[in-house]
């Protein structure tokens, strides 16, 4: 770790990366249909979700699939893909925002479901949409320190409850366009799960080396987006402005334009068309190098980066360079650089 809060890894890699798609499709047209009584009162209009956010649909889990079920499902797939015995996993981190309880951790349920060994440390690491990158960072440091051989990072997000609560709230209490806009970001959320197994690059042929990255904080903006399963309120305009300004300052302070320019792929946290275009403009990134998952999946919180990366991993060649970039409510931003 250096004074500017950037970091590097010596011998850490992604051994496997897997994503699980929630099976139920919720289109923006269907959300508009459910909000029709609100529109009929002259509050908002149909089509805003797709025209402004660029989100045509998002996914949801069946009622019998919990957040930890979804996370464990992805974790099982990642372990199988890594081809290692689960007894060698020394750390499990669950980075999910969505949770059904305050304690115990979600990680303990995933740990039990996956049958991980008693020697496997496990805990939650939650930091809004940045959590998965934070978890990869912490796990990477422990691998480099020789404390563990393998780590499993999982994330499971679900949106059925928050959608129902938000739509019902708007139908019952919506009085003006501002009420719709304050809840607009909630209706861009999607469900899904992802997991990665991390290990030593030198011991896992064909693994994808994690090189380093940086993290930055701008916590003066911590009230711009506040959420729970009951609902989420967002000052969308202020959040967009603060987020793009913050990312630009962080990017420039880290010398990232020179250090990380020209990457094969840029895996951005997926929020919406507006946010993605704003980030590309302010950072000067080639849009053709930025795969988009939000049109079909919405904003899947911390699972968005691994799900987006997993969706294009079969198109990457050994030696390709990949920059994973996230910004989360708070505000916090982070980058992890990978050589495929």
N, C-alpha and C positions, 0 to 999 in steps of 0.2 A: 504494500500500500504506500502511495506517495502522498506528498503534502496536498496535492490537488484532488485527492480522494479517488484517483484512478488506481487500478489494480491489475496484476497479471498473474497467470497461473503457470506453474512449471510443468505439470504432467497430469492434466485433467481433460477428460473427453466425454462427449455424449456417446454412450455405448448403444443405446436404443432410444427411440422416440415414437410414441404411439398416441393416437387420438381416437375417441369414441364419439360417434355422432348420435345425438338424441334423436329418436325416431319420429316424433310427432312434429309436423310442420305447421307453423302458425304464420300465415301470410299477413302482410300489411293491409291487404284488402279485408281480411277477416277482422283485424283490429279495428279498422274503420267501420266495419259493419256493427261491431259491438258498441262503438262510440256514436253511432248514428243519432240516438236521441239527443246527445249533446250538440251535435252539429245542427240538428233541427231547431235548437234554441238559438242558433246564430253564433255559437261559440266554437271557433275553429272550423276546419273544413276537411273533408276526405282528401287523401292524396299527399298530405304534408309529410308523413313518415317516409314515403318512397321518394318524393321529389326533393326533400331537403336532406334526408339522411342517406338516401341511396340504398336503403334496406328493403328488399322485396319480401323477405321471409326470415324467420328465425326458427329455432328448434326448441322443443320442450320434451321432458321425460314423462313417461306414464306415472300415474299416481303411486305405483308400488315401487318406484326407483328413487331412493333417497340420494342426497348429496354424497354421502359416503359410499353408497353402492356405485355411483357413477365414477367416483375417484378410484375405488378399488378395481372396477372393471378396466379402467385404463392402466392401472398399476399391474394387473395380471398380464395384460397384453405386452407391456413394456418388459416385464421379467422374461416372458416367453421369447420375445424378440431378441433380448440380450443373450439368451442361451446360457445363463448362469444359474447355479443353484441358489435359491433364495436364502439359504443359510449364510451366504457370504455378504448379504446386505447388512451394513452396520448402521445405517441411518435412514429413516423415513421422515419426510417433511410433507405435510399437507398444507398447501397454500390457498385453499379455497376461501373465498369471501363468504359464500353461502354456508350456513350452519344451522342446525336444529336446536342447539343448546349452547350455553356458555361454558359448561364443563361436564364431563371431562372433554379433552380435545377430540376433534374429529379424527386425528391421527391414530388414536388408540383403536377406534373401530376399524379403520382401514388396516392397521397392523394385524388385528385379530382375524379379519376377513381373509387376508392374504396368507395367514399362517407364517408370519415372519418370526425369526428366532427371538428368544428372550434377550439376547445380546444386542438387538437392534434398537438403538435409541430412536425415539419418535416424539414429534411435537408438531404443533401448528405454527406456521409463520404467515401472518396475515398483514398485507399492506396494500389494500385495494387492488388495482389492476397491475401493480408492480410485483406482487407477491411471488409469482413463479420465478422471475429473474432473481429476486432476493434469495429465494431458496436455493437456486442453482449456485449462486455466489457462496453462500454459507457452506453448502455441501462440498463445493470445489475446494474451499480453504481446508476443510477437514480431510479431504483426500490428499491434498498436497502435504498436509502436516503428518500424514501417515497414521492418523487416528482410525480411519476406516478404509476398507477396500472398495466397497461400492455403496452408493447412495441411491435412493428412490425418491423422486419428487412427484407428487400427484396433485391433481386439482379437479374438483367436480362442482359444476355450477348448474343451478336450476332456477327457472323464472316463473313457473306457473302461479305460485302464491303471490308474488309481487305484482304480476300482471292483473290477476283477479282483484287484488286490493286496490290497485291504482285505477283501473277502469271503473270499479264500483264507486270509488271516492269521487272521480270526476263526474260520473253520472248523477251522483247525489248532491255534490257540493260545488261543481264547477259553475262559476258565475261570469267569467270573462276569459279572453284569450290568454291572459297572463297565467291563469291556472293551468291551461293546457301546456304552455311553454315550460312552466316550472316542473312539469311531470314528463316532458317530451323525452328526455334521455332515458327514463325508465322504460319507455315503450320501444327503445332500440335494443334492449338487452336480449341475449340469447342463452341457450343452455348447451352444455357439452362437457366433455372431460378429456384430460390429457395426462400423460406421465412420461418421465424420462428416467433412465438408469444412467448414472454417471460413474465413471471409474478412471483408472489410470490409462492414459493414452498409450504408454509404452507396453502395457500388458494386454491390450485389446486391439488386435489388428483390425483395420477397417473402421475404427472409431473416429469420431469427429472432434478435433482438438479445440478446447476452449482456451482462447489466448489471453483474454483480459477484458477490461471495460471500465466503466465509471458510474458513480451514483451522485445525484445532486438533490438538494431539498429547497423548496420555496414554501415553507409551511405557513407563511402569512396568508395563503389562499385556502386554508383548511376548511372554510365554511362555504365554499362555492358549490360543493357537491356533497350532500350528506344523505346516507341511505340506510335502510334496514329492510327486512322482509315485508314490513308493513307499507313501505313506500320509500321513494327517493326524490328529493327536491334538488334541482340544479339551476344555477344561474348560467344558462347555456352560453350567452354572449360573453359574459365576463370570464367564464371558464375557458372558452376558446381563445380569447385574447391573452389571458394570463398564461395559458398552457403553451401557446406558440412562442410568446416572448421568453418564457422560462427555458424552453427547449433550445431556442437559438442561443441564449446566453450560456447555457450548460455546454452545448455543442462547441461553441467558439472557445470557451474557457479551457476545454479539454484538448483544443487543437484538433478536433475531430474531422474538420473539413479536409485537413491535410493527411491526418493519420488514417482515417477511415473512409476517405472518398474512393469511388470506383469499385465498391464491393459488388460481387456477383448478384447478391440478393440483399434487400433490406426488409426485414420482417418487423413491421410496425405493429404496435398494439392497435387493434381494429375497433374504431368507435363509429365512424360514419364517413360518408363521402366528403362532407365539409371539413371535418377534422383532418382526414387523410390528406386532402389537397392542400390544406393550410400548412401541414408539416412538410410536405414535399416542396412547397414554394419557399418556405423560410429556410430550409436546409439545402436547397438546390439539388435534390435527389432525383434521378431519372425515374419517372413513373413506371417505365417498362421493367424496372428491376424490383418493383414492389408488388408482390402478390396480394390480392384482396380476398378476404374471406367474409367481410361484413355484409355484402349484398345477400348472401344466403344463410348466414349464421348470426348476424347482428353482432353486438358487443358482448363477448362471452367472458368479460372480466379478465382475470389473470390467466385463464385458459386460452385466451385469444392468440397470444404469441406462439405457444407450442402447437396449437391446432393449425395455425396458418403455416408454420414451418413444416409440420408433418404432412400437410397437403401438397407440398412441393418437393419433399426430400428425395423422391424418386427421380426428379429432374436434375438434381445436383450431381456434379462430377467430383471425384477426388481432387482436392486442391482449390475448389471454389471457395470463395470467402463470403461469409454470411454475417450480417450485423443485426442482432435482435435489439429492438429499441422500444421501451415502454415508458408511459407516463401514467401515474395513478393519482386519484383524488388525494389531496393533502397539502400541497402538491409534492410529489416525488418523481424523479426521472432516473432511468437507468439504461445502460447499454452493455451487452455482452457480445464479444467478437469471437467468431468461430471459423476455423479452417476445416472445410468438409473433407 
